[in-house]
Amino acid sequence: MRVLGIDPGLRNMGWGIIDVAGPRISHVANGVCHSQASDELATRLLSLFDQLTEVVRSYSPDCAAVEQTFVNKDAVATLKLGQARAVALLVPAQAGLPIGEYAPNAVKKTVVGVGHAAKQQVEHMIKLQLPGAKLAGPDAVDALAIAITHSFHAQSSSRLTAALKKATA
């Protein structure tokens, strides 16, 4: 299974792709889609859409995972982040991919073991789990963490489904 993780952002949208084979995960690629703050909002969103569409086209993931938006004190910034998140959901949906959504604390808890882990702890664990991966920055690290979280949840779900099927047979 190839998983695309997306960390939504209007200026920097991180993405990371891993391959999952049973309990093994391996790094495929990671990067950041950028938009220019000087451009109009619609132009920025279109740029992110085009860049993320190219990632999906180039790497052919089987599924995607997107981090849920948190609400902060700046309503305008939250709204803009929500619009970038819409792009992060739309691109994989348009490609027909199933999409998982995860809260930031759930991602940290899965990858580090603590829901309020620092960014440095997340990066350290990503480096341990994906040795040799050249990380494109903090947004790409978060995206890889989201992809790993999705792979763990997908495997747990499939094991539960198999166990339930066996129990009812």
N, C-alpha and C positions, 0 to 999 in steps of 0.2 A: 504494500500500500504506500502510495506517495502522498504526503500531507503538505499542504501549503498553509503556513501560519501567517497571519497579517496583524500588524500592530498599527491601527488607524491613526493618522495624523494629517493635518492639512499641509504643513510645511514638509514634514518627513513621514512617509508611510513605510514602515519596515516590513520586509517579507523574508520568510525563511522556508526552505523546503527540505524535508527529511524523507528517507525511505525507511519503511518499517517491515521487518521480516520476523515474525514471531516476537521474541523479546529483544531482538536487536534493532537498533536504530542507527542510521548513518546519515551524515550530512551530504546534501546534494548541492545546495547553493543558498546564498542569502544576499540581501541588498536593501537599498532604500530608494523609494520613488520620491522625487523632490518636486516641489512647486515653488514658484517665485512669489514672495510676499508682495511684490510691487504689481503683480498681475491682478485682474479682476477675479472675483470669486469663481465665476463660471469657467473662466479660462484655467484656473488652478485645478478645479475639480475635473475638467476634461483632460488635463495633462496627467493627473493621477490615474484616471480611468485608462487612458491609452498606455501608460507605463505598466500598470498592473495587468492589463489585458495581454501585453507582450510577455510578461512573466508566465502567465497561465498558458499561453500558446507555446512558449519555448520549453517548458518543463512538464507539461501534461500531468498535473496532479490528479489524484483520484478523489480527493476531498479537501476541504478547507476549514480553517478555524479562525475566528476573529475575536479580538478582545472586546469585551463590553465597555461602553463608555461610562465613566464616572462623572458625576455632576460636581462642578466646582463653583466657587463664588461668582465667577465672571460668566454671566448668562450668555453674552455674545460669543465668548470663546467656546463655551459648551455647545452652543448651536452650530458653530463652524466645525467643531470636532464631530458632531453628529452627522453633518453633511459629508465629511470625509469618510466616516464610518459607513455611510450609505454606499459610497463608491466601493469600499472594501467588501461589502455584502453583495452588491450588484454584479461585480465582475465574475466571481465564482458562480453565482446563481445563473448568470447568462450562459456560462459554460456547462451548465447542468450538474454542477458539483454539489454534493450534500455539504452543509455548512454547520459547524458547531460554534457555539458562542460561550465564552468563559470570562468570568469576572477576574480582574487583576489579582485579587487575593487567592483565588482558586489556582491560578497559574503559578504563583509563587509557592503556594502550599504543595503543589504537585512536584515542582522542579527542585525546590530547596527544602521543603518540609515545614516551612513556617510561612503563614499567610501574610505577614508584614515584613518580609525579608527586604533587605536593601538591594539596590540595582547591582552592586558589586558582588553580592552573594549569588544572584541569579546568573550573572556573567561567569562567575567561577564554576558553577554547576554545569552551565552549557559547555564550557571548555572541557570539563571532565567527561561529559556524556558524548561530546562530539570532538574527540581529539583531532588536532590537525586542521580544524576548520578555521579559515581566515574570516574573522567577523567584521562586517561592514560598519559597525557602530552600535550604539545602544538600542536603536530602534530595530535593527536586524536581530540583535540578541533577544529582545522581547518577542519578536515574531517567531524565532526558533523555539523559545520557551512555550509559546502558544501552540505550536505544531506538536511539540513533545507532549504537552498536556492533552491535546486531542488524541494522540496515539494511545496514551494510557487509558483514557476514558473509552475509546472505541474498543480496545482489547478487553477491558473489563465488561463492557456491555455485551460483546460477542460471547464471552465466557458465561455470563449470566444467562443469555438466551439459550446457549447450548445446554446448560445445566437444567434449565426449566423444561426444555424439550425432552431431555433424557428422563426427567422426573415424571413427566406426564405420559411417557410412552409405555 
